[in-house]
Amino acid sequence: KQEVTQIPAALSVPEGENLVLNCSFTDSAIYNLQWFRQDPGKGLTSLLLIQSSQREQTSGRLNASLDKSSGRSTLYIAASQPGDSATYLCAADNQAGTALIFGKGTTLSVSS
Amino acid sequence: SQTIHQWPATLVQPVGSPLSLECTVEGTSNPNLYWYRQAAGRGLQLLFYSVGIGQISSEVPQNLSASRPQDRQFILSSKKLLLSDSGFYLCAWSVESNTEAFFGQGTRLTVV
C-alpha cells in the first residue's frame, strides 16, 4: 500500500530565501509523482508532474526532482516570495495506478 | 480548455439529512473522475474513482456513495449524513490513469 510522507509539516522563511520541501513514498513502482499547491479553503493547483522515466521538472522558480529508487522527491523553490505562502502537497500513484495518494502537506509561510 | 466545476462551495447539513454534491467537467471526453475528502488535520483521502459511465470504484467503506450518470458528471451522495462526514470534498479529473490530475475548488461540508 502506497504511503506518502512530507517533511517538514510547516516552514517559515524570510522573503528571498531558497527552500526545499521533501516528500517520500513507500512503493517505488510509481507512474507519476505530482506536486500541488493549496491556498486556504481552496482547491488544489497542479504545479509539476514528474513521470517515472524523468528525474526532474522545472516551471519558473520551481524545480521538482524524483528519485524512484530511494522513494524520494523534492520541490525546490528559488527566491521565495510572500505569494508563495500556501500548503504544498505531494502525491504518488496508488499500487493500481488508478489514483493519487497524498501526503499531509507542508505549510509554507514566506514573510516580507 | 478543460474546466471542472463543483457545487455548492459550502454546505451546512443536519445529522441524518441526505447529501448530493455535483461535479462536472467541460472540454474533454471520457475523463477519469475522482472524489477526495480532506478532513481537518488529515491528508486527502481518495473516496471514489470512475473510469467511465456507471463504473464506480470505492477505496474505503463509508456512509457515502458515488454515481456517474453522464460522461462528465460525477455525483457524491449520502442517504443519512453523520457528524464524521464533515470535511472538504474535492472532485478531480484526469485524461486517463497515470496522467496529470486537475482539481475543482471543493465543497466545505459541515454536518451539525
gemmi code that builds the backbone of each chain (N, CA, C; Angstrom):
import gemmi

chains = {
    "A": [
        ("LYS", (0.848, -1.190, 0.000), (0.000, 0.000, 0.000), (0.884, 1.240, 0.000)),
        ("GLN", (0.624, 2.112, -0.959), (1.434, 3.331, -1.088), (1.165, 4.280, 0.077)),
        ("GLU", (2.232, 4.772, 0.675), (2.133, 5.788, 1.714), (3.083, 6.923, 1.372)),
        ("VAL", (2.623, 8.151, 1.592), (3.402, 9.337, 1.244), (3.585, 10.190, 2.497)),
        ("THR", (4.821, 10.606, 2.723), (5.150, 11.407, 3.900), (5.835, 12.690, 3.455)),
        ("GLN", (5.455, 13.808, 4.082), (6.078, 15.087, 3.747), (6.693, 15.716, 4.991)),
        ("ILE", (7.923, 16.186, 4.807), (8.659, 16.824, 5.884), (9.303, 18.102, 5.357)),
        ("PRO", (9.244, 19.255, 6.117), (8.567, 19.379, 7.400), (7.070, 19.621, 7.226)),
        ("ALA", (6.323, 19.580, 8.330), (4.899, 19.862, 8.271), (4.645, 21.352, 8.064)),
        ("ALA", (5.544, 22.177, 8.580), (5.420, 23.627, 8.436), (6.804, 24.232, 8.313)),
        ("LEU", (6.860, 25.356, 7.591), (8.144, 26.006, 7.338), (7.910, 27.506, 7.209)),
        ("SER", (8.731, 28.291, 7.914), (8.658, 29.748, 7.819), (10.008, 30.278, 7.386)),
        ("VAL", (10.007, 31.099, 6.337), (11.255, 31.643, 5.803), (11.067, 33.104, 5.458)),
        ("PRO", (12.163, 33.870, 5.457), (12.066, 35.261, 5.003), (12.060, 35.320, 3.477)),
        ("GLU", (11.496, 36.374, 2.964), (11.426, 36.558, 1.517), (12.814, 36.509, 0.896)),
        ("GLY", (12.908, 35.865, -0.266), (14.169, 35.790, -0.989), (14.952, 34.515, -0.746)),
        ("GLU", (14.572, 33.784, 0.269), (15.315, 32.565, 0.591), (14.947, 31.429, -0.365)),
        ("ASN", (15.944, 30.605, -0.671), (15.693, 29.374, -1.424), (15.321, 28.279, -0.435)),
        ("LEU", (14.408, 27.402, -0.810), (13.986, 26.377, 0.131), (13.674, 25.067, -0.576)),
        ("VAL", (13.676, 23.991, 0.219), (13.422, 22.648, -0.282), (12.345, 21.980, 0.554)),
        ("LEU", (11.359, 21.438, -0.116), (10.321, 20.653, 0.542), (10.539, 19.186, 0.177)),
        ("ASN", (10.367, 18.318, 1.164), (10.673, 16.905, 0.969), (9.435, 16.030, 0.954)),
        ("CYS", (9.502, 14.993, 0.150), (8.412, 14.033, 0.028), (9.018, 12.641, -0.117)),
        ("SER", (8.493, 11.680, 0.624), (8.958, 10.298, 0.472), (7.754, 9.385, 0.274)),
        ("PHE", (7.954, 8.296, -0.464), (6.877, 7.353, -0.746), (7.403, 5.938, -0.578)),
        ("THR", (6.534, 5.030, -0.207), (6.970, 3.686, 0.180), (7.064, 2.717, -0.994)),
        ("ASP", (6.231, 2.883, -1.994), (6.226, 1.974, -3.140), (6.884, 2.668, -4.325)),
        ("SER", (8.050, 2.200, -4.706), (8.795, 2.860, -5.776), (8.243, 2.563, -7.172)),
        ("ALA", (7.280, 1.654, -7.270), (6.712, 1.308, -8.576), (5.610, 2.294, -8.949)),
        ("ILE", (5.993, 3.559, -9.074), (5.004, 4.587, -9.401), (5.069, 4.942, -10.872)),
        ("TYR", (3.967, 5.486, -11.376), (3.946, 6.018, -12.735), (4.315, 7.499, -12.736)),
        ("ASN", (3.735, 8.212, -11.755), (3.940, 9.653, -11.689), (4.024, 10.114, -10.254)),
        ("LEU", (4.650, 11.284, -10.092), (4.590, 11.993, -8.834), (4.189, 13.426, -9.172)),
        ("GLN", (3.238, 13.948, -8.405), (2.703, 15.263, -8.725), (2.780, 16.165, -7.499)),
        ("TRP", (3.167, 17.417, -7.715), (3.183, 18.432, -6.662), (2.034, 19.402, -6.907)),
        ("PHE", (1.352, 19.743, -5.799), (0.222, 20.660, -5.848), (0.433, 21.783, -4.847)),
        ("ARG", (-0.277, 22.861, -5.084), (-0.365, 23.974, -4.140), (-1.818, 24.116, -3.726)),
        ("GLN", (-2.036, 24.356, -2.428), (-3.388, 24.588, -1.922), (-3.395, 25.844, -1.063)),
        ("ASP", (-4.167, 26.827, -1.479), (-4.385, 28.020, -0.667), (-5.528, 27.746, 0.305)),
        ("PRO", (-5.558, 28.443, 1.452), (-6.567, 28.156, 2.478), (-7.988, 28.161, 1.932)),
        ("GLY", (-8.716, 27.077, 2.192), (-10.102, 26.982, 1.781), (-10.328, 26.798, 0.296)),
        ("LYS", (-9.266, 26.536, -0.440), (-9.374, 26.418, -1.892), (-9.040, 25.014, -2.357)),
        ("GLY", (-9.257, 24.794, -3.654), (-8.892, 23.524, -4.245), (-7.396, 23.433, -4.485)),
        ("LEU", (-6.993, 22.383, -5.197), (-5.575, 22.148, -5.469), (-5.213, 22.652, -6.857)),
        ("THR", (-4.044, 23.288, -6.931), (-3.498, 23.719, -8.208), (-2.290, 22.854, -8.524)),
        ("SER", (-2.313, 22.215, -9.687), (-1.187, 21.384, -10.077), (0.025, 22.258, -10.403)),
        ("LEU", (1.165, 21.921, -9.812), (2.406, 22.672, -10.045), (3.312, 21.944, -11.042)),
        ("LEU", (3.617, 20.697, -10.734), (4.538, 19.938, -11.557), (4.167, 18.463, -11.524)),
        ("LEU", (4.304, 17.814, -12.659), (4.120, 16.370, -12.760), (5.431, 15.772, -13.236)),
        ("ILE", (5.947, 14.789, -12.495), (7.157, 14.099, -12.910), (6.781, 12.665, -13.253)),
        ("GLN", (7.017, 12.276, -14.482), (6.763, 10.902, -14.880), (7.889, 10.012, -14.370)),
        ("SER", (7.601, 8.727, -14.253), (8.565, 7.804, -13.648), (9.872, 7.737, -14.428)),
        ("SER", (9.813, 8.044, -15.720), (11.022, 7.988, -16.548), (11.851, 9.261, -16.454)),
        ("GLN", (11.311, 10.280, -15.769), (12.002, 11.560, -15.654), (12.664, 11.686, -14.285)),
        ("ARG", (13.630, 12.570, -14.202), (14.305, 12.811, -12.929), (13.955, 14.176, -12.352)),
        ("GLU", (13.538, 15.094, -13.217), (13.146, 16.396, -12.701), (12.276, 17.142, -13.702)),
        ("GLN", (11.570, 18.141, -13.164), (10.750, 19.033, -13.970), (10.900, 20.434, -13.406)),
        ("THR", (10.842, 21.414, -14.301), (11.018, 22.808, -13.882), (9.888, 23.654, -14.432)),
        ("SER", (9.431, 24.593, -13.588), (8.452, 25.579, -14.018), (8.743, 26.878, -13.283)),
        ("GLY", (9.297, 27.837, -14.012), (9.633, 29.110, -13.386), (10.619, 28.940, -12.250)),
        ("ARG", (10.226, 29.387, -11.049), (11.120, 29.276, -9.886), (11.027, 27.930, -9.184)),
        ("LEU", (10.230, 27.037, -9.716), (10.024, 25.734, -9.099), (10.791, 24.654, -9.854)),
        ("ASN", (11.416, 23.761, -9.074), (12.084, 22.608, -9.655), (11.770, 21.409, -8.783)),
        ("ALA", (11.242, 20.355, -9.405), (10.936, 19.140, -8.661), (11.809, 18.016, -9.174)),
        ("SER", (12.350, 17.225, -8.258), (13.173, 16.082, -8.624), (12.531, 14.800, -8.138)),
        ("LEU", (12.897, 13.705, -8.779), (12.353, 12.399, -8.423), (13.462, 11.368, -8.416)),
        ("ASP", (13.574, 10.633, -7.304), (14.488, 9.509, -7.198), (13.657, 8.298, -6.814)),
        ("LYS", (13.257, 7.516, -7.804), (12.384, 6.389, -7.541), (13.042, 5.333, -6.662)),
        ("SER", (14.316, 5.107, -6.878), (14.994, 4.026, -6.158), (15.014, 4.273, -4.658)),
        ("SER", (15.122, 5.532, -4.269), (15.133, 5.844, -2.838), (13.763, 6.261, -2.338)),
        ("GLY", (12.785, 6.366, -3.225), (11.433, 6.748, -2.830), (11.343, 8.187, -2.351)),
        ("ARG", (12.017, 9.091, -3.051), (12.040, 10.489, -2.605), (11.803, 11.458, -3.757)),
        ("SER", (11.168, 12.573, -3.400), (11.028, 13.692, -4.318), (11.236, 14.974, -3.529)),
        ("THR", (11.793, 15.973, -4.182), (11.955, 17.270, -3.551), (11.384, 18.354, -4.447)),
        ("LEU", (10.841, 19.384, -3.818), (10.382, 20.573, -4.522), (11.254, 21.727, -4.066)),
        ("TYR", (11.970, 22.299, -5.007), (12.868, 23.417, -4.742), (12.191, 24.698, -5.199)),
        ("ILE", (12.111, 25.674, -4.293), (11.535, 26.969, -4.627), (12.656, 28.001, -4.511)),
        ("ALA", (12.932, 28.664, -5.597), (14.003, 29.669, -5.610), (13.431, 31.049, -5.314)),
        ("ALA", (14.226, 31.835, -4.623), (13.889, 33.244, -4.354), (12.441, 33.385, -3.896)),
        ("SER", (12.122, 32.802, -2.773), (10.742, 32.748, -2.304), (10.131, 34.138, -2.131)),
        ("GLN", (8.808, 34.195, -2.331), (8.043, 35.440, -2.239), (6.856, 35.232, -1.310)),
        ("PRO", (6.333, 36.308, -0.710), (5.149, 36.152, 0.153), (3.989, 35.445, -0.541)),
        ("GLY", (3.852, 35.635, -1.843), (2.789, 34.975, -2.612), (2.962, 33.478, -2.714)),
        ("ASP", (4.120, 32.970, -2.327), (4.343, 31.518, -2.329), (3.751, 30.865, -1.082)),
        ("SER", (3.310, 31.666, -0.129), (2.744, 31.115, 1.104), (1.495, 30.300, 0.784)),
        ("ALA", (1.523, 29.043, 1.176), (0.439, 28.097, 0.866), (0.838, 26.744, 1.442)),
        ("THR", (-0.046, 25.771, 1.275), (0.305, 24.396, 1.614), (0.676, 23.658, 0.335)),
        ("TYR", (1.796, 22.953, 0.378), (2.291, 22.225, -0.781), (2.106, 20.730, -0.535)),
        ("LEU", (1.459, 20.084, -1.476), (1.115, 18.672, -1.347), (1.831, 17.855, -2.405)),
        ("CYS", (2.315, 16.723, -1.980), (2.964, 15.758, -2.854), (2.029, 14.560, -2.991)),
        ("ALA", (1.955, 13.981, -4.191), (1.062, 12.836, -4.394), (1.712, 11.842, -5.346)),
        ("ALA", (1.620, 10.572, -5.008), (2.149, 9.492, -5.847), (1.012, 8.528, -6.175)),
        ("ASP", (1.210, 7.766, -7.234), (0.173, 6.813, -7.628), (-0.070, 5.779, -6.549)),
        ("ASN", (-1.298, 5.237, -6.502), (-1.526, 4.041, -5.696), (-1.022, 2.832, -6.480)),
        ("GLN", (-1.040, 1.676, -5.874), (-0.447, 0.488, -6.491), (-1.143, 0.104, -7.784)),
        ("ALA", (-2.452, 0.360, -7.860), (-3.188, 0.028, -9.084), (-2.961, 1.064, -10.172)),
        ("GLY", (-2.344, 2.195, -9.810), (-2.117, 3.254, -10.782), (-3.375, 3.975, -11.182)),
        ("THR", (-4.418, 3.897, -10.346), (-5.700, 4.485, -10.716), (-5.964, 5.826, -10.061)),
        ("ALA", (-5.216, 6.174, -9.032), (-5.463, 7.456, -8.374), (-4.228, 7.841, -7.575)),
        ("LEU", (-4.268, 9.029, -6.995), (-3.135, 9.578, -6.272), (-3.279, 9.384, -4.768)),
        ("ILE", (-2.150, 9.094, -4.128), (-2.076, 9.038, -2.686), (-1.295, 10.259, -2.219)),
        ("PHE", (-1.886, 11.012, -1.304), (-1.324, 12.293, -0.902), (-0.596, 12.222, 0.433)),
        ("GLY", (0.434, 13.057, 0.561), (0.993, 13.354, 1.855), (0.117, 14.404, 2.552)),
        ("LYS", (0.466, 14.707, 3.812), (-0.336, 15.670, 4.564), (0.038, 17.107, 4.262)),
        ("GLY", (1.115, 17.291, 3.527), (1.470, 18.626, 3.088), (2.475, 19.341, 3.957)),
        ("THR", (3.104, 20.331, 3.365), (3.975, 21.266, 4.077), (3.375, 22.652, 3.931)),
        ("THR", (3.096, 23.293, 5.072), (2.538, 24.645, 5.049), (3.680, 25.648, 5.095)),
        ("LEU", (3.806, 26.406, 4.029), (4.904, 27.357, 3.881), (4.416, 28.772, 4.152)),
        ("SER", (5.197, 29.495, 4.934), (4.908, 30.899, 5.192), (6.152, 31.700, 4.840)),
        ("VAL", (6.014, 32.642, 3.903), (7.123, 33.496, 3.489), (6.827, 34.912, 3.954)),
        ("SER", (7.701, 35.441, 4.806), (7.479, 36.772, 5.367), (8.257, 37.834, 4.579)),
        ("SER", (7.630, 38.990, 4.458), (8.278, 40.085, 3.720), (9.143, 40.938, 4.626)),
    ],
    "B": [
        ("SER", (-10.343, 24.834, -23.639), (-9.616, 24.337, -22.487), (-10.582, 23.621, -21.546)),
        ("GLN", (-9.988, 22.776, -20.719), (-10.820, 21.989, -19.815), (-11.054, 22.737, -18.515)),
        ("THR", (-12.249, 22.602, -17.991), (-12.570, 23.191, -16.692), (-13.378, 22.188, -15.879)),
        ("ILE", (-13.301, 22.351, -14.577), (-14.039, 21.484, -13.669), (-14.844, 22.352, -12.717)),
        ("HIS", (-16.086, 21.986, -12.508), (-16.972, 22.766, -11.655), (-17.500, 21.889, -10.528)),
        ("GLN", (-17.502, 22.454, -9.348), (-18.063, 21.778, -8.180), (-19.049, 22.710, -7.516)),
        ("TRP", (-20.150, 22.167, -7.051), (-21.063, 22.990, -6.265), (-21.866, 22.118, -5.312)),
        ("PRO", (-22.311, 22.708, -4.180), (-22.052, 24.095, -3.800), (-20.650, 24.280, -3.221)),
        ("ALA", (-20.274, 25.489, -2.964), (-18.969, 25.773, -2.375), (-18.959, 25.463, -0.888)),
        ("THR", (-20.052, 25.764, -0.221), (-20.192, 25.453, 1.195), (-21.581, 24.887, 1.450)),
        ("LEU", (-21.663, 24.060, 2.483), (-22.927, 23.403, 2.795), (-22.956, 23.059, 4.268)),
        ("VAL", (-24.034, 23.406, 4.953), (-24.246, 23.022, 6.341), (-25.507, 22.170, 6.383)),
        ("GLN", (-25.347, 20.941, 6.865), (-26.462, 19.999, 6.848), (-26.630, 19.364, 8.233)),
        ("PRO", (-27.859, 19.085, 8.653), (-28.055, 18.404, 9.941), (-27.750, 16.921, 9.818)),
        ("VAL", (-27.375, 16.344, 10.943), (-27.164, 14.897, 11.003), (-28.438, 14.177, 10.537)),
        ("GLY", (-28.260, 13.140, 9.734), (-29.390, 12.355, 9.267), (-30.016, 12.842, 7.979)),
        ("SER", (-29.579, 13.995, 7.496), (-30.137, 14.527, 6.250), (-29.390, 13.935, 5.056)),
        ("PRO", (-29.986, 13.983, 3.855), (-29.302, 13.454, 2.668), (-28.303, 14.467, 2.119)),
        ("LEU", (-27.446, 13.957, 1.223), (-26.410, 14.801, 0.625), (-26.311, 14.521, -0.859)),
        ("SER", (-26.094, 15.569, -1.617), (-25.787, 15.419, -3.036), (-24.826, 16.522, -3.444)),
        ("LEU", (-23.615, 16.138, -3.804), (-22.621, 17.071, -4.318), (-22.372, 16.736, -5.779)),
        ("GLU", (-22.273, 17.785, -6.599), (-22.141, 17.548, -8.022), (-20.838, 18.109, -8.566)),
        ("CYS", (-20.306, 17.407, -9.537), (-19.067, 17.803, -10.188), (-19.236, 17.570, -11.686)),
        ("THR", (-18.869, 18.575, -12.481), (-18.908, 18.399, -13.929), (-17.606, 18.881, -14.537)),
        ("VAL", (-17.223, 18.245, -15.608), (-16.008, 18.595, -16.331), (-16.395, 19.021, -17.738)),
        ("GLU", (-15.753, 20.072, -18.228), (-16.004, 20.559, -19.580), (-14.726, 20.485, -20.401)),
        ("GLY", (-14.875, 20.284, -21.703), (-13.740, 20.379, -22.601), (-12.963, 19.096, -22.790)),
        ("THR", (-13.501, 17.969, -22.325), (-12.824, 16.691, -22.525), (-13.876, 15.586, -22.558)),
        ("SER", (-13.502, 14.443, -23.097), (-14.429, 13.315, -23.167), (-13.858, 12.116, -22.430)),
        ("ASN", (-14.763, 11.363, -21.797), (-14.401, 10.134, -21.091), (-13.241, 10.324, -20.120)),
        ("PRO", (-13.324, 11.334, -19.277), (-12.241, 11.511, -18.301), (-12.356, 10.491, -17.175)),
        ("ASN", (-11.239, 10.262, -16.486), (-11.299, 9.600, -15.185), (-11.764, 10.658, -14.178)),
        ("LEU", (-12.649, 10.263, -13.273), (-13.170, 11.209, -12.280), (-12.940, 10.664, -10.877)),
        ("TYR", (-12.720, 11.572, -9.942), (-12.350, 11.185, -8.580), (-13.080, 12.064, -7.566)),
        ("TRP", (-13.403, 11.461, -6.424), (-13.832, 12.219, -5.251), (-12.826, 11.966, -4.130)),
        ("TYR", (-12.316, 13.065, -3.552), (-11.429, 13.008, -2.406), (-12.082, 13.763, -1.246)),
        ("ARG", (-11.678, 13.414, -0.030), (-12.094, 14.167, 1.152), (-10.850, 14.573, 1.931)),
        ("GLN", (-10.891, 15.802, 2.415), (-9.806, 16.337, 3.228), (-10.400, 16.714, 4.579)),
        ("ALA", (-10.111, 15.918, 5.587), (-10.603, 16.206, 6.932), (-9.551, 17.008, 7.683)),
        ("ALA", (-9.985, 17.742, 8.687), (-9.087, 18.603, 9.449), (-7.915, 17.794, 10.003)),
        ("GLY", (-6.693, 18.266, 9.737), (-5.508, 17.603, 10.266), (-5.121, 16.320, 9.569)),
        ("ARG", (-5.814, 15.999, 8.501), (-5.508, 14.765, 7.778), (-5.239, 15.075, 6.317)),
        ("GLY", (-4.603, 14.147, 5.664), (-4.335, 14.325, 4.242), (-5.566, 14.048, 3.413)),
        ("LEU", (-5.451, 14.257, 2.114), (-6.546, 13.944, 1.218), (-6.732, 12.437, 1.124)),
        ("GLN", (-7.955, 12.000, 1.245), (-8.284, 10.585, 1.188), (-9.136, 10.325, -0.042)),
        ("LEU", (-8.714, 9.391, -0.890), (-9.492, 9.021, -2.062), (-10.739, 8.275, -1.616)),
        ("LEU", (-11.901, 8.729, -2.076), (-13.170, 8.079, -1.739), (-13.655, 7.180, -2.879)),
        ("PHE", (-13.736, 7.756, -4.066), (-14.253, 7.028, -5.225), (-13.497, 7.453, -6.472)),
        ("TYR", (-13.413, 6.534, -7.441), (-12.937, 6.932, -8.755), (-13.757, 6.207, -9.807)),
        ("SER", (-13.783, 6.796, -11.012), (-14.604, 6.261, -12.099), (-13.850, 6.411, -13.416)),
        ("VAL", (-13.787, 5.327, -14.178), (-13.112, 5.363, -15.477), (-14.117, 5.448, -16.620)),
        ("GLY", (-15.423, 5.417, -16.299), (-16.432, 5.515, -17.344), (-17.827, 5.589, -16.742)),
        ("ILE", (-18.816, 5.856, -17.579), (-20.203, 5.954, -17.128), (-20.604, 4.676, -16.423)),
        ("GLY", (-21.179, 4.852, -15.234), (-21.663, 3.712, -14.476), (-20.600, 2.866, -13.823)),
        ("GLN", (-19.329, 3.214, -14.006), (-18.222, 2.436, -13.414), (-17.665, 3.201, -12.225)),
        ("ILE", (-17.930, 2.688, -11.033), (-17.511, 3.348, -9.811), (-16.707, 2.366, -8.972)),
        ("SER", (-15.568, 2.818, -8.478), (-14.771, 2.023, -7.547), (-14.645, 2.788, -6.245)),
        ("SER", (-14.803, 2.067, -5.146), (-14.720, 2.685, -3.829), (-13.433, 2.255, -3.154)),
        ("GLU", (-12.756, 3.213, -2.567), (-11.496, 2.926, -1.911), (-11.648, 2.595, -0.438)),
        ("VAL", (-12.652, 3.144, 0.203), (-12.844, 2.908, 1.626), (-14.329, 2.711, 1.918)),
        ("PRO", (-14.643, 1.810, 2.852), (-16.054, 1.648, 3.239), (-16.523, 2.882, 3.997)),
        ("GLN", (-17.723, 3.337, 3.705), (-18.163, 4.570, 4.330), (-19.658, 4.754, 4.137)),
        ("ASN", (-20.109, 5.892, 4.603), (-21.512, 6.265, 4.568), (-21.868, 6.972, 3.266)),
        ("LEU", (-20.974, 6.991, 2.317), (-21.173, 7.751, 1.096), (-21.247, 6.831, -0.110)),
        ("SER", (-21.820, 7.339, -1.191), (-21.854, 6.612, -2.459), (-21.601, 7.600, -3.586)),
        ("ALA", (-21.251, 7.083, -4.738), (-20.993, 7.940, -5.893), (-21.694, 7.368, -7.111)),
        ("SER", (-22.023, 8.253, -8.036), (-22.636, 7.826, -9.292), (-22.104, 8.675, -10.429)),
        ("ARG", (-22.136, 8.098, -11.621), (-21.692, 8.809, -12.822), (-22.763, 8.594, -13.881)),
        ("PRO", (-23.789, 9.432, -13.843), (-24.908, 9.245, -14.778), (-24.596, 9.688, -16.207)),
        ("GLN", (-23.643, 10.597, -16.341), (-23.224, 11.071, -17.662), (-21.707, 11.076, -17.733)),
        ("ASP", (-21.196, 11.178, -18.938), (-19.746, 11.054, -19.154), (-18.929, 12.013, -18.311)),
        ("ARG", (-19.414, 13.249, -18.169), (-18.616, 14.269, -17.488), (-19.274, 14.761, -16.199)),
        ("GLN", (-20.099, 13.924, -15.605), (-20.794, 14.287, -14.374), (-20.542, 13.229, -13.313)),
        ("PHE", (-20.156, 13.691, -12.126), (-19.840, 12.784, -11.029), (-20.547, 13.307, -9.794)),
        ("ILE", (-21.323, 12.449, -9.128), (-22.140, 12.884, -8.009), (-21.769, 12.091, -6.765)),
        ("LEU", (-21.618, 12.795, -5.665), (-21.349, 12.186, -4.366), (-22.605, 12.309, -3.515)),
        ("SER", (-23.049, 11.192, -2.924), (-24.322, 11.202, -2.209), (-24.223, 10.494, -0.864)),
        ("SER", (-25.194, 10.813, -0.036), (-25.403, 10.071, 1.196), (-26.893, 10.083, 1.507)),
        ("LYS", (-27.385, 8.998, 2.056), (-28.799, 8.961, 2.442), (-29.009, 9.603, 3.798)),
        ("LYS", (-28.018, 9.409, 4.696), (-28.117, 9.981, 6.050), (-26.734, 10.396, 6.506)),
        ("LEU", (-26.515, 11.693, 6.621), (-25.204, 12.197, 6.998), (-24.881, 11.939, 8.469)),
        ("LEU", (-23.597, 11.694, 8.713), (-23.052, 11.563, 10.062), (-22.167, 12.762, 10.358)),
        ("LEU", (-21.940, 13.025, 11.644), (-21.026, 14.107, 12.017), (-19.650, 13.901, 11.384)),
        ("SER", (-19.227, 12.655, 11.308), (-17.895, 12.333, 10.786), (-17.778, 12.560, 9.278)),
        ("ASP", (-18.895, 12.870, 8.620), (-18.841, 13.162, 7.180), (-18.396, 14.600, 6.901)),
        ("SER", (-18.274, 15.406, 7.942), (-17.811, 16.776, 7.754), (-16.408, 16.779, 7.158)),
        ("GLY", (-16.169, 17.729, 6.270), (-14.848, 17.827, 5.661), (-14.899, 18.650, 4.399)),
        ("PHE", (-13.781, 18.667, 3.710), (-13.639, 19.406, 2.462), (-13.594, 18.374, 1.344)),
        ("TYR", (-14.567, 18.422, 0.456), (-14.702, 17.415, -0.596), (-14.210, 17.998, -1.927)),
        ("LEU", (-13.333, 17.259, -2.546), (-12.716, 17.723, -3.788), (-12.966, 16.725, -4.906)),
        ("CYS", (-13.373, 17.244, -6.036), (-13.542, 16.442, -7.239), (-12.323, 16.670, -8.133)),
        ("ALA", (-11.908, 15.663, -8.847), (-10.756, 15.791, -9.733), (-10.985, 14.986, -10.999)),
        ("TRP", (-10.227, 15.345, -12.039), (-10.303, 14.582, -13.276), (-8.919, 14.411, -13.863)),
        ("SER", (-8.786, 13.375, -14.691), (-7.570, 13.182, -15.471), (-7.974, 12.581, -16.805)),
        ("VAL", (-7.096, 12.736, -17.797), (-7.393, 12.213, -19.130), (-7.554, 10.700, -19.073)),
        ("GLU", (-6.676, 10.069, -18.352), (-6.724, 8.619, -18.148), (-5.889, 8.301, -16.929)),
        ("SER", (-5.776, 7.045, -16.583), (-4.979, 6.664, -15.429), (-3.525, 7.049, -15.650)),
        ("ASN", (-2.865, 7.395, -14.585), (-1.437, 7.711, -14.587), (-1.097, 8.958, -15.382)),
        ("THR", (-2.025, 9.909, -15.434), (-1.740, 11.194, -16.063), (-2.045, 12.305, -15.063)),
        ("GLU", (-1.717, 13.522, -15.445), (-1.869, 14.655, -14.539), (-3.328, 14.814, -14.101)),
        ("ALA", (-3.507, 15.078, -12.808), (-4.842, 15.253, -12.247), (-5.104, 16.735, -11.996)),
        ("PHE", (-6.365, 17.138, -12.214), (-6.776, 18.527, -12.027), (-7.982, 18.557, -11.088)),
        ("PHE", (-7.939, 19.506, -10.170), (-8.928, 19.529, -9.097), (-9.884, 20.707, -9.218)),
        ("GLY", (-11.101, 20.496, -8.689), (-12.052, 21.577, -8.552), (-11.765, 22.403, -7.314)),
        ("GLN", (-12.634, 23.370, -7.043), (-12.412, 24.288, -5.931), (-12.947, 23.760, -4.604)),
        ("GLY", (-13.628, 22.636, -4.626), (-14.006, 21.977, -3.387), (-15.337, 22.429, -2.812)),
        ("THR", (-15.900, 21.571, -1.958), (-17.111, 21.880, -1.198), (-16.818, 21.668, 0.275)),
        ("ARG", (-17.033, 22.715, 1.060), (-16.854, 22.600, 2.506), (-18.172, 22.134, 3.109)),
        ("LEU", (-18.209, 20.898, 3.631), (-19.410, 20.330, 4.228), (-19.272, 20.303, 5.740)),
        ("THR", (-20.229, 20.895, 6.411), (-20.281, 20.844, 7.866), (-21.578, 20.162, 8.267)),
        ("VAL", (-21.460, 19.068, 8.990), (-22.631, 18.346, 9.477), (-22.846, 18.724, 10.944)),
        ("VAL", (-24.028, 19.208, 11.262), (-24.282, 19.716, 12.626), (-25.380, 18.902, 13.336)),
    ],
}
model = gemmi.Model(1)
for chain_id, residues in chains.items():
    chain = gemmi.Chain(chain_id)
    for i, (resn, *xyz) in enumerate(residues, 1):
        res = gemmi.Residue()
        res.name, res.seqid = resn, gemmi.SeqId(i, " ")
        for name, pos in zip(("N", "CA", "C"), xyz):
            atom = gemmi.Atom()
            atom.name, atom.element = name, gemmi.Element(name[0])
            atom.pos, atom.b_iso = gemmi.Position(*pos), 0.0
            res.add_atom(atom)
        chain.add_residue(res)
    model.add_chain(chain)
structure = gemmi.Structure()
structure.add_model(model)
structure.setup_entities()
